[in-house]
Amino acid sequence: MHRRTNRQIHVLVFAGTGEGPALVAALAQAGRDVSVSVVTEAAARAYRSADLNTVHVGSFRSVEDLSAHCLAHAVDAVVDATHPFALLISAQLHQVCSYLSLPLARFERPGWTAPQTSLLSGVDAFAQQSLQGHRVLLALGARHLAAATQAGRAAGAIVKARVLPTPAAIRLAGAAGLSGDNLAVLRPLSGVRPGAVEAALCRRWAITDVLCRQSGGVADALWSTLSESLGFHLWKVKRPSPPDTVPVVQSPQELLACLDGLLV
């Protein structure tokens, strides 16, 4: 029995800076006692004005630490609003919530589609495509650059990439064999008109194909929109599905209704 009659229901939200603040605001407005867990101090700043119980910054070292945190803070329910490809933390949350019998709900960003879009089961599947002479832009996390570059070249494509302006991302790009005119270092959706830099990059490089992840949200929407306006083919690595036992919601309203049902 998770409902407590002598205090507010305490919901622990794992999120970033995208949809997290809106989810937290909706939960607080509905009378929930809300805590947030984020990875970085920069992400924590997005919640400065929120009405929160606690803000945890940093990764948990183990499942045991995560369990201890939930018990110490008397958590009644957990919301996983992490990035769709943050597989480790999602698996840990599922394990902990199952062990502690805590309700767990998964928030997923709504997906986006465009006419010239193909879904891939993984980065490796890109190597099986016929892309001889195509000019491919890799627009996915730096950790995947080596595998994506290898797959793109195996498919016969000329591979280029854009990465975040961080030392780690630039090092990973170099390790993947991407540098000079094959590499753009920029912050996504930056500038006066978000998406204008990405569009200019695609035109400069005469991009025919873009490989990204089916992450949902604004980044997913950007590439779907540019695919239609610029005419390139969009390849998306399919996002993983949560366990069948974890309910999935796509809006703050759906989340509130879901938690009401789980906490009865």
C-alpha positions as CSV (number, residue, x, y, z in Angstrom):
1,M,0.0,0.0,0.0
2,H,1.8,3.2,-1.2
3,R,-0.8,5.9,-0.4
4,R,0.0,7.7,2.8
5,T,-2.8,9.5,4.6
6,N,-0.7,11.7,6.8
7,R,1.5,13.4,4.1
8,Q,1.7,14.2,0.4
9,I,2.6,11.6,-2.1
10,H,6.3,11.9,-2.8
11,V,7.2,11.5,-6.5
12,L,10.9,11.2,-7.5
13,V,11.5,12.4,-11.1
14,F,14.6,11.4,-13.1
15,A,14.9,13.9,-16.0
16,G,16.9,16.4,-17.9
17,T,16.2,20.0,-18.9
18,G,13.8,19.2,-21.8
19,E,10.4,18.1,-20.6
20,G,11.4,17.7,-17.0
21,P,10.5,21.2,-15.6
22,A,7.0,21.0,-17.1
23,L,6.4,17.5,-15.6
24,V,7.6,18.7,-12.2
25,A,5.4,21.8,-12.4
26,A,2.4,19.7,-13.2
27,L,3.0,17.3,-10.4
28,A,3.6,20.1,-7.8
29,Q,0.4,21.9,-9.0
30,A,-1.5,18.7,-8.5
31,G,-0.4,18.6,-4.9
32,R,2.4,16.1,-5.1
33,D,5.6,16.4,-3.1
34,V,8.2,16.3,-5.9
35,S,12.0,15.6,-5.9
36,V,14.2,15.6,-8.9
37,S,17.4,13.7,-9.9
38,V,19.6,15.1,-12.6
39,V,23.1,14.3,-13.8
40,T,24.8,17.7,-13.9
41,E,24.7,21.0,-12.0
42,A,23.8,22.7,-15.3
43,A,20.7,20.6,-15.5
44,A,19.8,21.4,-11.9
45,R,19.6,25.1,-12.7
46,A,16.5,24.5,-14.8
47,Y,14.7,23.6,-11.6
48,R,15.7,26.6,-9.5
49,S,12.2,28.1,-9.5
50,A,10.4,24.8,-9.0
51,D,8.7,23.9,-5.7
52,L,10.8,20.8,-4.8
53,N,11.5,18.6,-1.9
54,T,15.1,17.8,-2.9
55,V,17.3,18.0,-6.0
56,H,19.9,15.2,-6.4
57,V,22.8,16.0,-8.7
58,G,25.0,13.2,-10.2
59,S,24.8,9.6,-11.1
60,F,24.1,6.9,-8.5
61,R,27.1,4.6,-8.1
62,S,25.0,1.4,-7.8
63,V,21.5,0.0,-7.6
64,E,22.0,-0.2,-3.9
65,D,22.7,3.5,-3.6
66,L,19.6,4.2,-5.6
67,S,17.5,2.0,-3.4
68,A,18.9,3.6,-0.3
69,H,18.1,7.1,-1.7
70,C,14.4,6.1,-2.3
71,L,14.1,4.6,1.2
72,A,15.8,7.5,2.9
73,H,13.5,10.1,1.2
74,A,10.3,8.0,1.6
75,V,9.6,8.0,-2.1
76,D,6.2,6.7,-3.1
77,A,6.5,6.6,-6.9
78,V,9.2,7.2,-9.5
79,V,9.0,8.8,-13.0
80,D,11.6,7.9,-15.6
81,A,11.8,10.9,-17.9
82,T,15.4,10.3,-18.9
83,H,16.7,10.3,-22.5
84,P,15.2,7.4,-24.4
85,F,18.7,6.0,-25.0
86,A,19.9,6.3,-21.4
87,L,19.5,2.6,-21.0
88,L,21.5,2.0,-17.8
89,I,19.6,4.4,-15.6
90,S,16.2,3.1,-17.0
91,A,17.2,-0.5,-16.2
92,Q,18.4,0.5,-12.7
93,L,15.1,2.3,-12.0
94,H,13.1,-0.7,-13.2
95,Q,15.2,-3.0,-10.9
96,V,14.9,-0.8,-7.9
97,C,11.2,-0.1,-8.2
98,S,10.5,-3.8,-8.7
99,Y,12.5,-4.7,-5.6
100,L,10.9,-1.9,-3.4
101,S,7.4,-2.4,-5.0
102,L,7.4,1.3,-6.0
103,P,5.1,2.4,-8.9
104,L,7.2,3.4,-12.0
105,A,6.0,5.4,-15.0
106,R,8.0,6.1,-18.1
107,F,7.6,9.5,-19.8
108,E,8.5,9.5,-23.5
109,R,8.7,12.4,-25.8
110,P,6.2,12.2,-28.7
111,G,7.8,10.9,-31.9
112,W,8.0,12.7,-35.2
113,T,7.7,11.3,-38.7
114,A,8.6,12.6,-42.1
115,P,7.9,11.1,-45.6
116,Q,11.5,10.2,-46.3
117,T,12.2,8.4,-43.0
118,S,13.5,4.9,-42.3
119,L,13.8,3.3,-38.9
120,L,16.9,1.2,-38.1
121,S,17.1,-1.5,-35.3
122,G,20.6,-0.2,-34.4
123,V,23.6,1.7,-35.8
124,D,25.1,-1.5,-37.2
125,A,22.1,-1.9,-39.5
126,F,23.1,1.3,-41.3
127,A,26.0,-0.7,-42.9
128,Q,23.5,-2.9,-44.7
129,Q,22.1,0.1,-46.7
130,S,23.1,0.9,-50.3
131,L,24.6,4.4,-50.0
132,Q,27.3,4.5,-52.6
133,G,28.3,8.1,-53.1
134,H,25.7,9.5,-50.6
135,R,26.8,12.3,-48.3
136,V,25.7,11.4,-44.8
137,L,25.6,13.6,-41.8
138,L,25.8,11.8,-38.4
139,A,23.7,13.7,-35.9
140,L,23.7,11.3,-32.9
141,G,25.6,11.1,-29.7
142,A,29.4,11.2,-29.8
143,R,29.7,7.9,-28.1
144,H,28.1,6.3,-31.2
145,L,30.3,8.1,-33.7
146,A,32.9,5.3,-34.2
147,A,30.3,2.7,-34.9
148,A,28.2,5.0,-37.1
149,T,31.2,6.2,-39.1
150,Q,32.2,2.6,-39.7
151,A,28.7,1.6,-40.7
152,G,28.3,4.6,-43.1
153,R,31.6,4.0,-44.8
154,A,30.8,0.3,-45.1
155,A,27.5,1.3,-46.9
156,G,29.6,3.3,-49.4
157,A,28.8,6.8,-48.1
158,I,30.9,9.9,-47.5
159,V,30.5,10.5,-43.8
160,K,30.5,13.8,-42.0
161,A,29.3,14.6,-38.5
162,R,28.4,17.4,-36.1
163,V,29.3,17.2,-32.4
164,L,28.8,19.2,-29.2
165,P,31.6,21.8,-28.4
166,T,33.1,19.7,-25.6
167,P,36.6,18.2,-25.4
168,A,35.2,14.7,-24.9
169,A,33.0,14.9,-28.0
170,I,35.8,16.3,-30.2
171,R,38.2,13.5,-29.0
172,L,35.6,10.9,-29.8
173,A,35.1,12.4,-33.2
174,G,38.8,12.3,-33.9
175,A,39.0,8.7,-32.7
176,A,36.3,7.9,-35.2
177,G,38.4,9.4,-38.0
178,L,36.3,12.6,-38.3
179,S,38.1,16.0,-38.5
180,G,38.7,19.0,-40.6
181,D,35.9,19.6,-43.2
182,N,34.3,16.3,-42.2
183,L,33.4,17.7,-38.7
184,A,31.3,20.5,-37.4
185,V,31.4,21.6,-33.8
186,L,28.2,23.3,-32.7
187,R,25.5,23.4,-30.1
188,P,22.2,22.0,-31.5
189,L,19.3,24.4,-32.0
190,S,21.5,27.4,-31.3
191,G,21.2,30.9,-32.9
192,V,18.4,33.3,-33.4
193,R,16.4,30.8,-35.5
194,P,16.8,27.3,-34.0
195,G,17.6,24.9,-36.8
196,A,19.1,27.5,-39.2
197,V,22.7,26.4,-38.4
198,E,21.8,22.8,-39.1
199,A,20.1,23.7,-42.3
200,A,23.1,25.7,-43.5
201,L,25.4,22.9,-42.6
202,C,23.3,20.4,-44.7
203,R,23.4,22.8,-47.7
204,R,27.1,23.5,-47.4
205,W,27.9,19.8,-47.4
206,A,25.2,18.8,-49.9
207,I,23.9,16.3,-47.5
208,T,21.7,13.5,-49.0
209,D,21.1,11.5,-45.8
210,V,21.1,12.2,-42.0
211,L,21.5,9.5,-39.3
212,C,20.0,10.4,-35.9
213,R,18.2,8.7,-33.1
214,Q,14.4,8.4,-32.6
215,S,14.6,10.4,-29.4
216,G,11.4,12.4,-29.8
217,G,11.3,16.0,-28.6
218,V,12.7,19.1,-30.3
219,A,15.8,17.4,-31.8
220,D,13.8,14.7,-33.4
221,A,11.3,17.3,-34.7
222,L,14.1,19.4,-36.2
223,W,15.5,16.6,-38.4
224,S,12.1,15.5,-39.5
225,T,11.3,19.1,-40.5
226,L,14.6,19.6,-42.3
227,S,14.2,16.3,-44.1
228,E,11.0,17.6,-45.6
229,S,12.2,21.1,-46.5
230,L,15.7,20.1,-47.8
231,G,14.8,16.8,-49.3
232,F,17.4,14.5,-47.6
233,H,16.6,11.0,-46.5
234,L,16.3,10.6,-42.7
235,W,17.5,7.5,-40.9
236,K,16.6,7.0,-37.3
237,V,17.9,4.5,-34.9
238,K,14.7,3.1,-33.2
239,R,14.4,4.0,-29.6
240,P,14.3,1.1,-27.1
241,S,11.0,0.0,-25.7
242,P,10.5,0.0,-21.9
243,P,9.5,-3.3,-20.2
244,D,5.8,-4.3,-20.8
245,T,5.1,-3.8,-17.1
246,V,6.1,-0.1,-17.2
247,P,3.3,2.3,-18.3
248,V,4.3,4.9,-20.8
249,V,2.9,8.4,-20.9
250,Q,3.5,11.3,-23.3
251,S,2.1,14.4,-21.5
252,P,1.9,15.8,-18.0
253,Q,-1.9,15.1,-18.0
254,E,-1.3,11.5,-18.9
255,L,1.3,11.2,-16.1
256,L,-1.0,12.6,-13.5
257,A,-3.7,10.1,-14.5
258,C,-1.3,7.3,-14.6
259,L,0.1,8.0,-11.1
260,D,-3.4,8.3,-9.7
261,G,-4.1,4.8,-10.9
262,L,-0.9,3.3,-9.7
263,L,-1.1,4.8,-6.3
264,V,-4.6,3.7,-5.5
